[in-house]
Amino acid sequence: MQVRGLHHNAYRCWDSEETRKFYEDFLGLPLVNAFEITNTKTGRKTRALHSFYAMADGSYLAFFEAPNQPFEFKAQDDFDLHIALEVPLGDLEAWLVKGKAAGIECRGIACHQMVDSIYLRDPNGYVVELTGKRPDHDKLMDPEKNRARRHLDNWQSDRTGKRGAAN
């Protein structure tokens, strides 16, 4: 058995047309499917629109507008939730200029060692990170070289020790 890749990530949206304007008109991700859901697989009546935006790698961003189901739309913090999309590194400045010209909340360019990024806020409050791989990206993401597992184990050990000390 094998996980082959990402098909789609799905998020709630408050207005499908406003969401379309951002993802299709601004970012250039084409709307490729939208359909209404009136019954859940368990037979519960509902009303939602499920829409999909295609990315160049064959994956999708999807959204549910479900007006009769409560959901708190708020400006998300980067650490809580963000959507990171890859763009060519050399395009980041142009995206930043385009975002500011469109009146979209945006910031950056931030260097994160393996990538540089800018941050935009979509109409639903989600942070959308546009990220360009730096030339040494693949080397920095190699777990044999970056010791990812060791860093996680150290974090867990420190975290567990601090929890134990607080009890």
Phi, psi and chi 1 to 4 in degrees:
 res  aa     phi    psi   chi1   chi2   chi3   chi4
   1 MET       -  146.5  -66.3 -168.3  -38.0      -
   2 GLN  -151.7  135.2  177.2 -172.1   29.7      -
   3 VAL   -83.8  122.7  175.5      -      -      -
   4 ARG   -92.2  -21.0  -63.3 -178.5   62.2 -170.1
   5 GLY   157.3 -175.9      -      -      -      -
   6 LEU   -87.7  125.4  177.4   68.7      -      -
   7 HIS   -85.3  -56.2 -177.0  -89.0      -      -
   8 HIS  -157.7  155.2   71.1  -84.1      -      -
   9 ASN  -107.5  139.1  -91.3   11.2      -      -
  10 ALA  -119.9  139.8      -      -      -      -
  11 TYR  -135.9  160.5  -55.4   90.5      -      -
  12 ARG   -81.5  150.4  -73.3  -71.9  -67.6  -88.3
  13 CYS  -134.1  152.2   70.6      -      -      -
  14 TRP   -90.8  -24.3   68.5  -85.7      -      -
  15 ASP  -149.0  113.4 -177.9  -53.3      -      -
  16 SER   -62.8  -35.4  -66.5      -      -      -
  17 GLU   -71.4  -41.4  177.3   57.3   15.7      -
  18 GLU   -62.9  -39.5  -70.0  -61.0  -47.6      -
  19 THR   -63.8  -42.5  -61.0      -      -      -
  20 ARG   -61.2  -43.0 -173.4 -152.9   61.3   76.9
  21 LYS   -57.4  -41.6  -72.9  176.9 -175.1  175.6
  22 PHE   -71.4  -52.9 -179.0   83.1      -      -
  23 TYR   -76.5  -35.8  -73.2   91.9      -      -
  24 GLU   -92.4  -55.0 -175.6  171.0   49.5      -
  25 ASP   -69.8  -44.5  -67.8   -9.7      -      -
  26 PHE   -83.1  -55.0  178.8   74.7      -      -
  27 LEU   -80.4  -21.1  -71.9  179.4      -      -
  28 GLY    84.6   18.0      -      -      -      -
  29 LEU   -89.2  114.1  -57.7  177.9      -      -
  30 PRO   -68.8  137.9   20.0  -27.1      -      -
  31 LEU   -69.8  118.1  173.1   66.5      -      -
  32 VAL  -113.1  -14.7  -66.1      -      -      -
  33 ASN  -161.4  145.1 -160.8   -9.8      -      -
  34 ALA  -154.8  131.8      -      -      -      -
  35 PHE  -150.0  151.8   53.1   89.3      -      -
  36 GLU   -88.6  139.7 -172.3  171.1  -14.8      -
  37 ILE  -109.4  124.2  -60.2  168.7      -      -
  38 THR  -114.0  -16.2   56.8      -      -      -
  39 ASN  -140.3  138.8  -70.1  -64.9      -      -
  40 THR   -80.5  169.2   66.1      -      -      -
  41 LYS   -66.2  -15.9  -65.1  -59.8  177.9 -168.8
  42 THR   -93.7    4.4   59.9      -      -      -
  43 GLY    90.9    2.1      -      -      -      -
  44 ARG   -74.3  133.7 -177.9  177.6   47.0   87.0
  45 LYS   -68.8  138.9  -64.3  -79.7 -173.7 -152.5
  46 THR  -153.5  176.0 -169.1      -      -      -
  47 ARG  -147.9  112.4 -176.0  162.4 -171.6  -96.5
  48 ALA  -148.7  149.6      -      -      -      -
  49 LEU  -107.4  128.8 -176.4   71.2      -      -
  50 HIS  -111.3  119.2 -162.9   14.8      -      -
  51 SER  -123.6  149.4   55.1      -      -      -
  52 PHE  -129.2  135.7  -69.5   79.1      -      -
  53 TYR  -118.9  127.8  -62.7   86.1      -      -
  54 ALA   -85.3  142.2      -      -      -      -
  55 MET  -111.4  158.7  -66.8 -169.4  -77.1      -
  56 ALA   -60.5  -24.3      -      -      -      -
  57 ASP   -85.3    2.3   68.1   -3.7      -      -
  58 GLY    94.3   -2.7      -      -      -      -
  59 SER   -93.3  175.1   63.9      -      -      -
  60 TYR  -137.8  153.5  -54.9   89.4      -      -
  61 LEU  -103.5  133.7  -72.2  179.0      -      -
  62 ALA  -125.2  154.4      -      -      -      -
  63 PHE  -138.0  147.7  -66.2   88.8      -      -
  64 PHE  -116.2  122.8  -71.6  100.1      -      -
  65 GLU  -102.1  113.7 -179.2  179.8  -13.4      -
  66 ALA  -128.4   81.3      -      -      -      -
  67 PRO   -62.7  -22.6   12.0  -17.7      -      -
  68 ASN   -95.9    5.8  -61.6  -35.4      -      -
  69 GLN  -114.3  123.0  -69.7 -176.1  -71.3      -
  70 PRO   -60.6  139.9  -15.5   24.4      -      -
  71 PHE  -158.1  134.3 -174.7   80.0      -      -
  72 GLU   -89.9  107.1 -177.8 -176.3   -5.1      -
  73 PHE   -86.1  125.0  -70.9   96.8      -      -
  74 LYS  -150.9  160.2   62.7  179.9 -176.5  173.5
  75 ALA   -66.5  116.3      -      -      -      -
  76 GLN   -80.0  146.9  -64.7  -68.9  -29.9      -
  77 ASP   -83.2  146.8 -177.2   77.7      -      -
  78 ASP   -52.2  -40.2  -62.1   -1.9      -      -
  79 PHE   -73.9  -22.6  -69.3  154.3      -      -
  80 ASP   -84.0  -44.4  -64.0  -26.0      -      -
  81 LEU  -165.8  125.8  174.1   66.2      -      -
  82 HIS  -152.8  158.4   72.6  -91.3      -      -
  83 ILE  -110.1  119.0  -55.8  164.1      -      -
  84 ALA  -105.1  122.6      -      -      -      -
  85 LEU  -117.8  135.9  -54.9  173.6      -      -
  86 GLU   -84.4  134.2 -176.0 -179.3  -18.8      -
  87 VAL  -132.0  163.4  -60.2      -      -      -
  88 PRO   -60.5  137.9  -24.9   35.3      -      -
  89 LEU   -52.0  -43.0 -178.7   63.1      -      -
  90 GLY   -69.0   -9.5      -      -      -      -
  91 ASP   -92.6   -7.5  -69.7   -3.2      -      -
  92 LEU   -58.9  -44.9  -73.3  173.8      -      -
  93 GLU   -60.7  -42.2 -175.5   65.9   39.3      -
  94 ALA   -64.3  -38.6      -      -      -      -
  95 TRP   -64.9  -39.6  -82.3  109.1      -      -
  96 LEU   -63.0  -45.4 -170.7   59.3      -      -
  97 VAL   -62.7  -44.6  168.5      -      -      -
  98 LYS   -61.5  -44.2 -178.5  179.0  179.0 -179.4
  99 GLY   -61.9  -46.3      -      -      -      -
 100 LYS   -63.5  -40.7  -72.1  179.7  179.2  178.9
 101 ALA   -64.0  -30.9      -      -      -      -
 102 ALA   -84.8   -0.8      -      -      -      -
 103 GLY    75.6   20.9      -      -      -      -
 104 ILE   -88.4  136.0  -65.5  170.8      -      -
 105 GLU   -60.9  122.6  179.1 -173.8  -28.2      -
 106 CYS  -150.8  156.3   50.3      -      -      -
 107 ARG  -153.5  162.3   56.6 -168.3  158.8   77.2
 108 GLY   131.0 -177.2      -      -      -      -
 109 ILE   -89.3  132.0  -63.3  172.3      -      -
 110 ALA  -110.2  136.5      -      -      -      -
 111 CYS   -94.8  125.6  174.3      -      -      -
 112 HIS  -119.4   39.7  -58.3  -62.9      -      -
 113 GLN    68.0  -70.0  -63.6  177.5   -0.8      -
 114 MET   -88.9  -17.5   70.5  -87.2 -169.8      -
 115 VAL  -141.1  158.4  -63.4      -      -      -
 116 ASP  -111.3  147.9  -73.7   -6.4      -      -
 117 SER  -142.9  152.5  -58.4      -      -      -
 118 ILE  -121.6  159.5   64.9  167.1      -      -
 119 TYR  -126.9  131.3  -61.1   87.1      -      -
 120 LEU  -122.7  159.8  -48.1  165.0      -      -
 121 ARG  -115.6  125.6 -170.2  163.8  -51.3  -84.7
 122 ASP   -81.4  173.2   88.2  -12.8      -      -
 123 PRO   -66.0  -12.7    2.1   -2.4      -      -
 124 ASN   -94.7   -3.3  -55.3  -63.8      -      -
 125 GLY    97.7   -2.6      -      -      -      -
 126 TYR   -76.7  143.5  -57.4  123.2      -      -
 127 VAL   -83.3  127.2  173.7      -      -      -
 128 VAL  -110.7  116.2  176.5      -      -      -
 129 GLU   -96.0  123.2  176.0 -176.5   -2.0      -
 130 LEU   -99.1  122.0  -61.6 -178.8      -      -
 131 THR  -127.7  135.7 -173.8      -      -      -
 132 GLY  -115.0  131.5      -      -      -      -
 133 LYS   -70.7  131.9  -69.2  179.6 -179.6  176.5
 134 ARG   -77.1  160.8  -64.1  177.3   64.9   85.7
 135 PRO   -55.4  -31.0  -26.4   34.2      -      -
 136 ASP   -97.4   18.1   55.6   -7.1      -      -
 137 HIS   -51.3  -53.6  173.8  -85.7      -      -
 138 ASP   -63.7  -38.2  -67.2  -14.1      -      -
 139 LYS   -64.7  -43.3 -177.4  179.0  103.0 -178.4
 140 LEU   -69.7  -22.3  -68.6  169.2      -      -
 141 MET   -95.1    4.6  -66.6  -58.9  -76.1      -
 142 ASP   -81.4  113.5 -179.7  -15.5      -      -
 143 PRO   -64.2  -21.3   20.9  -29.0      -      -
 144 GLU   -69.1  -30.5  -64.5  -63.9  -40.3      -
 145 LYS   -95.6  -33.8  -66.1 -179.0  176.3  133.7
 146 ASN   -93.7   -5.8   66.4   27.3      -      -
 147 ARG    57.2   44.8  -60.8 -173.7 -158.3   97.3
 148 ALA   -54.4  -46.0      -      -      -      -
 149 ARG   -64.0  -39.6 -176.0   61.6 -153.8 -149.2
 150 ARG   -62.8  -41.6 -171.0 -171.8   84.6 -160.4
 151 HIS   -63.6  -41.9  -70.3  -70.0      -      -
 152 LEU   -64.5  -45.8  175.7   61.5      -      -
 153 ASP   -60.8  -42.2  -70.0  -15.4      -      -
 154 ASN   -63.0  -41.9  -72.5  -16.5      -      -
 155 TRP   -60.9  -47.7  175.9  -91.8      -      -
 156 GLN   -63.1  -42.4  -75.1  -58.5  110.2      -
 157 SER   -62.6  -45.4  175.8      -      -      -
 158 ASP   -65.5  -43.6 -172.5   49.1      -      -
 159 ARG   -62.7  -45.6 -172.5  172.6  173.0 -101.2
 160 THR   -64.5  -42.5  -56.2      -      -      -
 161 GLY   -61.5  -39.4      -      -      -      -
 162 LYS   -69.8  -37.5  -74.1 -177.4  179.2  173.0
 163 ARG   -65.7  -43.7  -87.4 -166.9  -66.6 -150.3
 164 GLY   -63.2  -37.5      -      -      -      -
 165 ALA   -69.8  -29.0      -      -      -      -
 166 ALA   -80.2  -18.7      -      -      -      -
 167 ASN   -84.6      -  -69.6  -28.0      -      -
